[in-house]
Amino acid sequence: MKKINKIKINGKFIKIKDKTTLLTLIKKLKIPIKKVAIELNQTIVNKKSLGKIKIKKNDKIEIVHFIGGG
């Protein structure tokens, strides 16, 4: 049986399976990777390493969408 972790994304708590990668989470949430900045525990994440970062219990993730304008 897989362990479930509780994490916080943009101020809301969600539950995910243990050893879920950040890339898997982003895909599951259908977030366009090229149009966002991702912060894990107050540190900006390099998008090339999303598949290597495993989310742990109580991690705090902030996802900020870029908005164009002028």
MMTF fields as JSON, N, C-alpha, C and O atoms, coordinates in Angstrom:
{
  "mmtfVersion": "1.0.0",
  "mmtfProducer": "UNKNOWN",
  "numBonds": 279,
  "numAtoms": 280,
  "numGroups": 70,
  "numChains": 1,
  "numModels": 1,
  "chainsPerModel": [1],
  "groupsPerChain": [70],
  "chainIdList": ["A"],
  "bondAtomList": [4, 2, 8, 6, 12, 10, 16, 14, 20, 18, 24, 22, 28, 26, 32, 30, 36, 34, 40, 38, 44, 42, 48, 46, 52, 50, 56, 54, 60, 58, 64, 62, 68, 66, 72, 70, 76, 74, 80, 78, 84, 82, 88, 86, 92, 90, 96, 94, 100, 98, 104, 102, 108, 106, 112, 110, 116, 114, 120, 118, 124, 122, 128, 126, 132, 130, 136, 134, 140, 138, 144, 142, 148, 146, 152, 150, 156, 154, 160, 158, 164, 162, 168, 166, 172, 170, 176, 174, 180, 178, 184, 182, 188, 186, 192, 190, 196, 194, 200, 198, 204, 202, 208, 206, 212, 210, 216, 214, 220, 218, 224, 222, 228, 226, 232, 230, 236, 234, 240, 238, 244, 242, 248, 246, 252, 250, 256, 254, 260, 258, 264, 262, 268, 266, 272, 270, 276, 274],
  "bondOrderList": [1, 1, 1, 1, 1, 1, 1, 1, 1, 1, 1, 1, 1, 1, 1, 1, 1, 1, 1, 1, 1, 1, 1, 1, 1, 1, 1, 1, 1, 1, 1, 1, 1, 1, 1, 1, 1, 1, 1, 1, 1, 1, 1, 1, 1, 1, 1, 1, 1, 1, 1, 1, 1, 1, 1, 1, 1, 1, 1, 1, 1, 1, 1, 1, 1, 1, 1, 1, 1],
  "groupList": [{"groupName": "MET", "atomNameList": ["N", "CA", "C", "O"], "elementList": ["N", "C", "C", "O"], "formalChargeList": [0, 0, 0, 0], "bondAtomList": [1, 0, 2, 1, 3, 2], "bondOrderList": [1, 1, 2], "singleLetterCode": "M", "chemCompType": "L-PEPTIDE LINKING"}, {"groupName": "LYS", "atomNameList": ["N", "CA", "C", "O"], "elementList": ["N", "C", "C", "O"], "formalChargeList": [0, 0, 0, 0], "bondAtomList": [1, 0, 2, 1, 3, 2], "bondOrderList": [1, 1, 2], "singleLetterCode": "K", "chemCompType": "L-PEPTIDE LINKING"}, {"groupName": "ILE", "atomNameList": ["N", "CA", "C", "O"], "elementList": ["N", "C", "C", "O"], "formalChargeList": [0, 0, 0, 0], "bondAtomList": [1, 0, 2, 1, 3, 2], "bondOrderList": [1, 1, 2], "singleLetterCode": "I", "chemCompType": "L-PEPTIDE LINKING"}, {"groupName": "ASN", "atomNameList": ["N", "CA", "C", "O"], "elementList": ["N", "C", "C", "O"], "formalChargeList": [0, 0, 0, 0], "bondAtomList": [1, 0, 2, 1, 3, 2], "bondOrderList": [1, 1, 2], "singleLetterCode": "N", "chemCompType": "L-PEPTIDE LINKING"}, {"groupName": "GLY", "atomNameList": ["N", "CA", "C", "O"], "elementList": ["N", "C", "C", "O"], "formalChargeList": [0, 0, 0, 0], "bondAtomList": [1, 0, 2, 1, 3, 2], "bondOrderList": [1, 1, 2], "singleLetterCode": "G", "chemCompType": "PEPTIDE LINKING"}, {"groupName": "PHE", "atomNameList": ["N", "CA", "C", "O"], "elementList": ["N", "C", "C", "O"], "formalChargeList": [0, 0, 0, 0], "bondAtomList": [1, 0, 2, 1, 3, 2], "bondOrderList": [1, 1, 2], "singleLetterCode": "F", "chemCompType": "L-PEPTIDE LINKING"}, {"groupName": "ASP", "atomNameList": ["N", "CA", "C", "O"], "elementList": ["N", "C", "C", "O"], "formalChargeList": [0, 0, 0, 0], "bondAtomList": [1, 0, 2, 1, 3, 2], "bondOrderList": [1, 1, 2], "singleLetterCode": "D", "chemCompType": "L-PEPTIDE LINKING"}, {"groupName": "THR", "atomNameList": ["N", "CA", "C", "O"], "elementList": ["N", "C", "C", "O"], "formalChargeList": [0, 0, 0, 0], "bondAtomList": [1, 0, 2, 1, 3, 2], "bondOrderList": [1, 1, 2], "singleLetterCode": "T", "chemCompType": "L-PEPTIDE LINKING"}, {"groupName": "LEU", "atomNameList": ["N", "CA", "C", "O"], "elementList": ["N", "C", "C", "O"], "formalChargeList": [0, 0, 0, 0], "bondAtomList": [1, 0, 2, 1, 3, 2], "bondOrderList": [1, 1, 2], "singleLetterCode": "L", "chemCompType": "L-PEPTIDE LINKING"}, {"groupName": "PRO", "atomNameList": ["N", "CA", "C", "O"], "elementList": ["N", "C", "C", "O"], "formalChargeList": [0, 0, 0, 0], "bondAtomList": [1, 0, 2, 1, 3, 2], "bondOrderList": [1, 1, 2], "singleLetterCode": "P", "chemCompType": "L-PEPTIDE LINKING"}, {"groupName": "VAL", "atomNameList": ["N", "CA", "C", "O"], "elementList": ["N", "C", "C", "O"], "formalChargeList": [0, 0, 0, 0], "bondAtomList": [1, 0, 2, 1, 3, 2], "bondOrderList": [1, 1, 2], "singleLetterCode": "V", "chemCompType": "L-PEPTIDE LINKING"}, {"groupName": "ALA", "atomNameList": ["N", "CA", "C", "O"], "elementList": ["N", "C", "C", "O"], "formalChargeList": [0, 0, 0, 0], "bondAtomList": [1, 0, 2, 1, 3, 2], "bondOrderList": [1, 1, 2], "singleLetterCode": "A", "chemCompType": "L-PEPTIDE LINKING"}, {"groupName": "GLU", "atomNameList": ["N", "CA", "C", "O"], "elementList": ["N", "C", "C", "O"], "formalChargeList": [0, 0, 0, 0], "bondAtomList": [1, 0, 2, 1, 3, 2], "bondOrderList": [1, 1, 2], "singleLetterCode": "E", "chemCompType": "L-PEPTIDE LINKING"}, {"groupName": "GLN", "atomNameList": ["N", "CA", "C", "O"], "elementList": ["N", "C", "C", "O"], "formalChargeList": [0, 0, 0, 0], "bondAtomList": [1, 0, 2, 1, 3, 2], "bondOrderList": [1, 1, 2], "singleLetterCode": "Q", "chemCompType": "L-PEPTIDE LINKING"}, {"groupName": "SER", "atomNameList": ["N", "CA", "C", "O"], "elementList": ["N", "C", "C", "O"], "formalChargeList": [0, 0, 0, 0], "bondAtomList": [1, 0, 2, 1, 3, 2], "bondOrderList": [1, 1, 2], "singleLetterCode": "S", "chemCompType": "L-PEPTIDE LINKING"}, {"groupName": "HIS", "atomNameList": ["N", "CA", "C", "O"], "elementList": ["N", "C", "C", "O"], "formalChargeList": [0, 0, 0, 0], "bondAtomList": [1, 0, 2, 1, 3, 2], "bondOrderList": [1, 1, 2], "singleLetterCode": "H", "chemCompType": "L-PEPTIDE LINKING"}],
  "groupTypeList": [0, 1, 1, 2, 3, 1, 2, 1, 2, 3, 4, 1, 5, 2, 1, 2, 1, 6, 1, 7, 7, 8, 8, 7, 8, 2, 1, 1, 8, 1, 2, 9, 2, 1, 1, 10, 11, 2, 12, 8, 3, 13, 7, 2, 10, 3, 1, 1, 14, 8, 4, 1, 2, 1, 2, 1, 1, 3, 6, 1, 2, 12, 2, 10, 15, 5, 2, 4, 4, 4],
  "groupIdList": [1, 2, 3, 4, 5, 6, 7, 8, 9, 10, 11, 12, 13, 14, 15, 16, 17, 18, 19, 20, 21, 22, 23, 24, 25, 26, 27, 28, 29, 30, 31, 32, 33, 34, 35, 36, 37, 38, 39, 40, 41, 42, 43, 44, 45, 46, 47, 48, 49, 50, 51, 52, 53, 54, 55, 56, 57, 58, 59, 60, 61, 62, 63, 64, 65, 66, 67, 68, 69, 70],
  "secStructList": [7, 7, 7, 3, 3, 3, 3, 3, 3, 6, 6, 3, 3, 3, 3, 3, 3, 6, 6, 7, 5, 2, 2, 2, 2, 2, 2, 2, 6, 6, 7, 7, 4, 4, 4, 3, 3, 3, 3, 3, 6, 6, 3, 3, 7, 7, 4, 4, 4, 6, 6, 6, 7, 5, 7, 7, 6, 6, 7, 3, 3, 3, 3, 3, 3, 7, 7, 7, 7, 7],
  "xCoordList": [0.842, 0.0, 0.887, 1.836, 0.555, 1.332, 0.959, -0.206, 1.965, 1.772, 1.237, 1.591, 0.391, -0.173, 0.441, 0.518, 0.871, 1.444, 0.513, -0.156, 0.48, -0.313, 0.648, 1.606, 0.376, 1.221, 0.347, -0.88, 0.999, 0.272, 0.659, 1.839, -0.334, -0.105, -0.912, -2.135, -0.2, -0.845, -1.842, -2.934, -1.462, -2.276, -3.335, -4.014, -3.497, -4.507, -3.814, -2.826, -4.343, -3.79, -4.369, -5.571, -3.507, -3.958, -3.198, -2.189, -3.693, -3.037, -2.491, -3.165, -1.262, -0.63, 0.026, 0.269, 0.309, 0.992, 2.449, 3.058, 2.991, 4.388, 5.272, 4.94, 6.385, 7.376, 6.876, 7.453, 5.807, 5.349, 6.384, 6.864, 6.721, 7.665, 6.908, 5.696, 7.643, 7.053, 6.499, 5.449, 7.191, 6.722, 5.389, 4.481, 5.266, 4.015, 2.871, 1.766, 3.13, 2.107, 1.669, 0.473, 2.62, 2.313, 1.46, 0.493, 1.826, 1.043, -0.362, -1.34, -0.459, -1.76, -2.678, -3.885, -2.099, -2.888, -3.125, -3.791, -2.563, -2.723, -2.246, -2.917, -1.083, -0.493, 0.518, 1.39, 0.408, 1.364, 2.743, 2.937, 3.686, 5.001, 5.703, 6.376, 5.557, 6.269, 5.736, 6.405, 4.552, 3.931, 3.869, 3.107, 4.669, 4.645, 6.05, 7.015, 6.13, 7.329, 6.919, 5.822, 7.786, 7.458, 8.439, 9.657, 7.864, 8.666, 8.352, 7.19, 9.404, 9.256, 9.941, 11.154, 9.158, 9.683, 10.519, 11.628, 9.971, 10.53, 11.797, 12.571, 12.013, 13.142, 12.627, 11.879, 13.032, 12.618, 13.226, 14.4, 12.411, 12.831, 13.237, 12.531, 14.372, 14.789, 13.882, 13.792, 13.218, 12.246, 12.871, 12.177, 14.161, 14.845, 14.931, 15.121, 14.793, 14.926, 13.577, 13.549, 12.47, 11.138, 10.919, 10.293, 11.427, 11.238, 12.086, 11.842, 13.09, 13.983, 13.588, 14.042, 12.745, 12.387, 11.162, 10.079, 11.341, 10.22, 9.62, 10.335, 8.316, 7.619, 7.502, 7.154, 7.797, 7.753, 6.594, 6.018, 6.273, 5.215, 5.491, 6.626, 4.441, 4.473, 5.232, 5.499, 5.586, 6.196, 5.198, 3.987, 5.736, 4.898, 5.302, 6.457, 4.338, 4.592, 3.779, 2.586, 4.43, 3.75, 3.952, 5.073, 2.86, 2.917, 2.36, 1.205, 3.215, 2.837, 2.759, 3.718, 1.605, 1.412, 1.924, 1.71, 2.609, 3.048, 1.875, 1.168, 1.67, 0.595, 1.212, 1.857, 0.993, 1.518, 0.591, -0.592, 1.141, 0.324, 1.16, 2.349, 0.512, 1.292, 0.455, 0.962],
  "yCoordList": [-1.181, 0.0, 1.244, 1.351, 2.175, 3.403, 4.383, 4.52, 5.049, 6.077, 7.346, 7.648, 8.077, 9.323, 10.491, 10.47, 11.498, 12.689, 13.877, 14.002, 14.734, 15.951, 17.105, 17.329, 17.838, 18.964, 20.198, 20.11, 21.332, 22.579, 23.183, 23.418, 23.434, 24.066, 25.347, 25.338, 26.458, 27.782, 27.992, 28.517, 27.579, 27.818, 26.773, 26.86, 25.77, 24.729, 23.396, 23.062, 22.641, 21.323, 20.289, 20.284, 19.411, 18.28, 17.046, 17.149, 15.885, 14.63, 14.015, 13.982, 13.533, 12.873, 11.586, 11.392, 10.704, 9.454, 9.743, 10.658, 8.957, 9.071, 8.856, 8.05, 9.567, 9.484, 10.042, 9.743, 10.852, 11.537, 12.604, 13.327, 12.693, 13.736, 15.028, 15.026, 16.115, 17.412, 17.44, 18.035, 16.804, 16.746, 16.002, 16.453, 14.883, 14.113, 14.951, 14.931, 15.685, 16.531, 17.635, 17.88, 18.294, 19.379, 18.854, 19.496, 17.689, 17.08, 16.707, 16.928, 16.139, 15.743, 16.953, 16.858, 18.091, 19.313, 20.054, 21.089, 19.505, 20.079, 21.528, 22.4, 21.756, 23.095, 23.188, 22.328, 24.221, 24.378, 24.79, 25.936, 23.865, 24.069, 25.312, 26.015, 25.588, 26.714, 28.072, 29.088, 28.103, 29.375, 29.62, 30.471, 28.878, 29.04, 29.061, 28.597, 29.61, 29.487, 28.628, 28.792, 27.716, 26.785, 26.976, 26.984, 27.129, 27.317, 26.168, 25.872, 25.533, 24.442, 24.862, 25.067, 24.988, 25.406, 26.684, 26.768, 27.659, 29.005, 29.057, 30.01, 28.022, 28.005, 27.75, 26.8, 28.604, 28.42, 27.124, 26.836, 26.344, 25.048, 25.184, 25.813, 24.594, 24.522, 23.498, 22.351, 23.912, 23.035, 21.757, 20.755, 21.781, 20.585, 19.491, 18.321, 19.854, 18.862, 18.426, 17.721, 18.83, 18.49, 16.987, 16.547, 16.205, 14.753, 14.061, 12.899, 14.766, 14.18, 14.533, 13.89, 15.551, 16.028, 15.279, 15.375, 14.535, 13.817, 14.688, 15.224, 14.818, 15.658, 14.909, 13.728, 15.617, 15.014, 15.592, 16.621, 14.911, 15.347, 16.778, 17.137, 17.58, 18.968, 19.933, 21.067, 19.507, 20.442, 21.533, 21.311, 22.722, 23.855, 24.241, 24.575, 24.191, 24.495, 25.711, 25.801, 26.638, 27.796, 27.753, 27.592, 27.896, 27.894, 29.237, 29.577, 29.991, 31.328, 31.328, 30.962, 31.743, 31.818, 33.154, 34.201, 33.099, 34.323, 34.885, 34.143, 36.183, 36.825, 37.957, 38.864, 37.871, 38.896, 40.112, 40.023, 41.192, 42.41, 43.55, 43.408, 44.659, 45.781, 47.009, 48.054],
  "zCoordList": [0.0, 0.0, 0.0, 0.776, -0.885, -0.989, 0.105, 0.48, 0.597, 1.61, 0.937, -0.202, 1.645, 1.137, 1.911, 3.14, 1.171, 1.789, 1.599, 0.573, 2.587, 2.522, 2.234, 2.974, 1.143, 0.772, 0.556, 0.51, 0.426, 0.232, -1.117, -1.379, -1.97, -3.264, -3.315, -3.174, -3.52, -3.601, -2.468, -2.684, -1.259, -0.083, 0.21, 1.233, -0.676, -0.456, -0.203, -0.857, 0.753, 1.049, 0.098, -0.169, -0.414, -1.217, -0.751, -0.053, -1.142, -0.804, -2.089, -3.118, -2.003, -3.145, -2.674, -1.483, -3.637, -3.314, -2.98, -3.534, -2.076, -1.688, -2.917, -3.787, -2.991, -4.068, -5.398, -6.443, -5.376, -6.579, -6.927, -6.054, -8.217, -8.615, -8.892, -9.109, -8.879, -9.162, -10.586, -10.827, -11.527, -12.91, -13.007, -13.705, -12.324, -12.325, -11.768, -12.308, -10.695, -10.09, -11.054, -11.21, -11.694, -12.631, -13.788, -14.196, -14.309, -15.404, -14.931, -15.644, -13.72, -13.175, -13.015, -13.24, -12.625, -12.444, -13.762, -13.792, -14.859, -16.208, -16.27, -16.822, -15.694, -15.676, -16.825, -16.949, -17.663, -18.773, -18.243, -17.836, -18.25, -17.648, -18.185, -17.431, -19.47, -20.078, -19.637, -19.827, -19.055, -18.692, -17.185, -16.726, -16.414, -14.96, -14.368, -14.976, -13.171, -12.33, -11.146, -10.611, -10.732, -9.652, -8.502, -8.682, -7.323, -6.115, -5.159, -4.881, -4.664, -3.703, -2.414, -2.383, -1.356, -0.058, -0.172, 0.355, -0.861, -1.025, -1.874, -1.781, -2.71, -3.629, -5.042, -5.274, -5.987, -7.378, -7.908, -7.675, -8.623, -9.132, -10.602, -11.391, -10.96, -12.348, -13.038, -12.602, -14.104, -14.76, -15.317, -15.486, -15.602, -16.109, -15.048, -15.383, -13.78, -12.705, -12.121, -11.113, -12.731, -12.198, -12.043, -11.078, -12.98, -12.928, -11.877, -11.55, -11.34, -10.344, -8.922, -7.976, -8.758, -7.421, -6.913, -7.491, -5.829, -5.219, -4.123, -3.277, -4.149, -3.183, -1.866, -1.828, -0.798, 0.532, 1.339, 0.987, 2.415, 3.322, 3.781, 4.096, 3.813, 4.276, 3.358, 3.757, 2.135, 1.192, 0.847, 0.829, 0.573, 0.167, -1.252, -1.514, -2.153, -3.554, -3.958, -3.666, -4.627, -5.185, -6.686, -7.169, -7.418, -8.881, -9.35, -9.093, -10.045, -10.494, -12.011, -12.69, -12.543, -13.998, -14.519, -13.907, -15.669, -16.326, -17.118, -17.8, -17.03, -17.768, -18.603, -18.077, -19.906, -20.802, -20.818, -20.492, -21.19, -21.267, -21.803, -22.085, -21.93, -22.422, -22.578, -22.986]
}
